[in-house]
Amino acid sequence: MSNNKIDTKKVATKKVATKKVATKKVATKKVATKKDGTKIKLTLVKSLSGRLKAHQACAKGLGIKKIHRSIEVNNTPENMGMINKINYLLKIEKNNGT
């Protein structure tokens, strides 16, 4: 038997230069929020451990860290959405611009 060697050729691959395309930032409208200066006082009365991750994230977004600590947040639709989601964990008091 004869030994037949098969020639294998290495194929050189070309690297294609990619162009970076400048993207324009599109102007977006800002949603009008209440600027009347009202604040809401929140107190965490139940623990966050064992709660849904989304509820823990809402508490973190509001700035609530420990049980029986009070914070004041602005009365905006974004904050009200988070407050409504975790209202069973909070004691809510409304303040007038102080």
Secondary structure, DSSP 8 states (H G I E B T S, - for coil): -----------------------------------S--EEEEEE-S--TTS-HHHHHHHHHHT--STT-EEEEE--HHHHHHHHHTGGGEEEEEE---
